[in-house]
Amino acid sequence: MDYIKDEIKLVNPKFILGFGALTYKAVFPEGNFDSARGHIIKTFAVDSIFTYHPNELITDTSLKRMAWEDLKKIPRLTLDE
């Protein structure tokens, strides 16, 4: 996990967009993807949003609306400077 922290520090992103429960679990092993999905949370001191993986959206199209709502929050993250 240290390599991810080092990479984030090097890149210094404005925000992080994570796709899928596996990605979320890699960062927050004890967390619950379903309750965190779509919320702006801190990941290694960077604002982040986690949403459904694109493959999930292909296999379950009912998730597309929720994923779209998650993605619409990105401008808020980029405007706070």
N, C-alpha and C positions, 0 to 999 in steps of 0.2 A: 504494500500500500504506500510505502514511502516514495516509490518512483512516481506514483500519481501526484502526490503532493509536490514533489520536485518539479514535475512537468507543468503543473498548474502555476507554480511560482514563476517558472521561466517564461511561460506564455503570457501570464497576467491577463486572463480573459475578462471581458465585461460581465459575462454570465456563462453558466454551464447548462446545457440542455442534455438530459440523460434519457435514453430510450429503453424502456422495459424494466421489469421487476428484477431481472438478474443484475443489471447495471446498478439499480438502486441498492440491492442487497450487498453488492461488492463494496459500496461506500458506507452503507449503514446496515451492518449484519443483523442487528437486533431490531431494525425498523420494520414498518409495515407499509409496503408500496401503495396499497389501496387507500390508506388514510393520508399519505404524503403526496400522492399524485396530484399535480395541478397547483400545489401550493409553492410559494416562493420560500425556499429554505437555504440556509448557509451550508456550503460544502467547501471545506478548507478555506473559510473566510471569503468565499465568492458566492453571490446569489445564484441559485440554481432552481430549475424546474425539471421534474421527472414526469414523463408521460409514457403512453403505450409504445411499444416497439412497432415499427411499420408492418412486420409480419403479422402481428396480432390484429392490426387494422384490416389486413387482407382476409384473414380467416374469420374475423368477427366484425362485420361492417357496422354493427350497432355501436361500436366504440369510437367511430370516427368523429361524432359530434363532440364527445368529451375531449378527445385529443385536440380538436380544433380550438375548443375553448382554452385549453392549456397553452397552445401556441400563441393565441392572441394576447397572452400576458407578457410576451417577450419585449414589446416596445417599452413597457414600464421599466424593465431592467436596463435597457440601453439609454434611456433618457435621464436616469438618476446619476449625474456625474458631478 
